[in-house]
């Protein structure tokens, strides 16, 4: 979100790359001093997440003698994608590229990646061992384009002590909009506001999808290229009406666009309930002075709950690189998706396990005993109903669209009507489709 301008210029650069091709000798794999095939891995993980990622890489490198993965931090997702664009399709391209979920359509349209489906078909690899609701985001027409890696979904986090003080059952979080509004009224005091959510397009997308609503036409861009944004329909209006009504009733706190500010407001007792990423649960639980609860994303009373859309990022295989290098990239992808590796990844980061069998591992059981809130997020994902709505939208200009939604959300606090705010965001999104 910080560097939307970088992302916006990528599409034209891809066209230039495509025009520069010529017949060349087959690329040669780079090797290390001890003769292993080098597999360069560009990523956007920093801090504790980078430490966890490096542990996965070290474990893979030690597990076999043919390949050596070399992780290279490339900044934010937007920065990494801009750097990738400069070398995509050439021998200088990384063997593995980590890209956020909203970059999916762009990566596919670039024609500078190797779909992992090629290796799945070659090995007749059984993907049924992986979580369908995670895999499906990165599939188009049944083809798996990338390997999910760090996956998360939204979740309702709440202060159990505040619930008790307000006379609410701390083991029964609100599941509908009416229940959320009623609880927020009881939780709102002179020093505390009932509910908040970040001014961030991802949460709006999730609230729409949870009702079965689409973001763009043509089945969220999955049965054909999208031509129009449709998130300003009934489902989008339900979500925006919820925000506006609660804000007007002073039971909703505007925390802006900063994740740390939102979490700080909750941890300090300034707000009693909020929406967060499932990957943030451990951090919040470790830093709060009270017991926290976690629950499913609320839906309107009349809506049939559909579930959530996967967020986070996935691993893409480069193109224009040596076949041996691709083989190494595939071996690494299979390794990090294995039961044992996914159990460790889930424990170290809080991200979902792409392989559900990982949840049966002892280290996961031990962590769930300490953080029972994490199991709630896993249950919410497993109960998600596969559909174009929960599979997520495919548009190449997603970051720009998210900014339009953010602007629309913020205009609600200035008195702009729900219909006007949503129509403006939808029109701006429609105008970018196909760019």
C-alpha positions, 0 to 999 in steps of 0.5 A: 500500500505504501508504493502503489505507484511502483505497482501501477507501472508494472504492466507496461514494462511487461509488454516491453519485456515480451518484445525483446525476446530472441532465440538463445542457447538454453540457460545454464544452472548456476552452481555452488562451490560444492557443486550444488545447483543454486536456487535463488529465492526472493522474498519479502519477509522481515524481522521474526518472519525472516528468521522463521523463513531462513530456518525453513531454508536451512532445514531444506538445504541440510536435507539433501545434497543436490540443491542450495536455496539462497534466500534474498530479502527484496523489501516490501511486496511492491518493491520485490515485484518491481525488481522482479519485473526488471529481470522476469523471463531472463537467466537473472530471474530468481528461481522462486519469487514470493508475491502477495495475493493481490499480485496473482493476476499480474504474475499470470498475465506477465507470462514470465513465470512457470506454473507449478502445475507443470511439475504437479502433472509431471510427477502426478503429484497428489495435491489433495493432501493440501488445504483446498481453500488455500490452494484455490486462490492461486488456481485458474481453470483448474491450473495451479499457478503458484504454491501458497506459502504464508497464508492468513485470513481475518478474524474477530479479536475481543477482550474477554475481561471487557466482555465480563465487565459489560455483562457479556458472555466472554465465551460467546463472541458476536457472529452477526452484524446485529450481535456486533452492534449490540455488544459494541453498545454495551462495551462502549464507555467513556474510556473504551469504544466497542469496535474498530477495524483498519481502514484497509481494503482487505477487510472490506473484501472479506466482509463482502465475500463472507456474504457470498458477494463478488468484487468484480464481474465474470465470477470475480475475474475467474471465468473471464477478464473482469470488466466491471467492479460490482462490490458496490452492490448489496453486500458492499452496502451492508458492510459500509452501512455497518461501519457508518451506523456504528461510527455515528453511534460512537461505538466504532473507533476510527484508527486509521490505516496503521496496523500497530496503531490499531493493535495498540488501541486494543492492547491499551483497552481503548477498544474492546473488539476489532478485526485482525489477521490470523497471523497477528494473534500470537503477537496480540496475545503475548502483549495484552494484559488480559485474556483475548478471544477470537471468533469468526468474521461477522455477517449480516443476520439474513446472510448465509455465512460463506467463509473467508478469502485467503490472504498473504502470499505464495511462491512463484517459479521463475521462467527463462532459467535452467531446468535444473534450477526449476527442479530445485525450486519445485523440490523446495516448494514440496519440502516447505509444504510437507507436514513437518515443515508446515507444522514448524512454520505454523508454530513459528509464524501463526500462518496457516498450514497448507497441509492440514495434517500438520495440525496433528503434529505434537508441536502444533497441539502444544501451541494450540494449548497455549493459543487456543485462538489459533484453532478458531482461525483454522476452523473458520477456514476449513468451514469456508464454502468454495465459490468464486466469492471465497476464491477471491478476485483476480484483477491486475490493479488490485492495489489501486482498487484497495486504495479507492476503497480506503478513500471511500471508507474514510469518506464515511467519517466525513458524512458521505453517504454509503451509496456515493462512497461505494459508487466512487470506489467502484467506478475508479476500480472499473476504470483501471480494469484491463490496464 
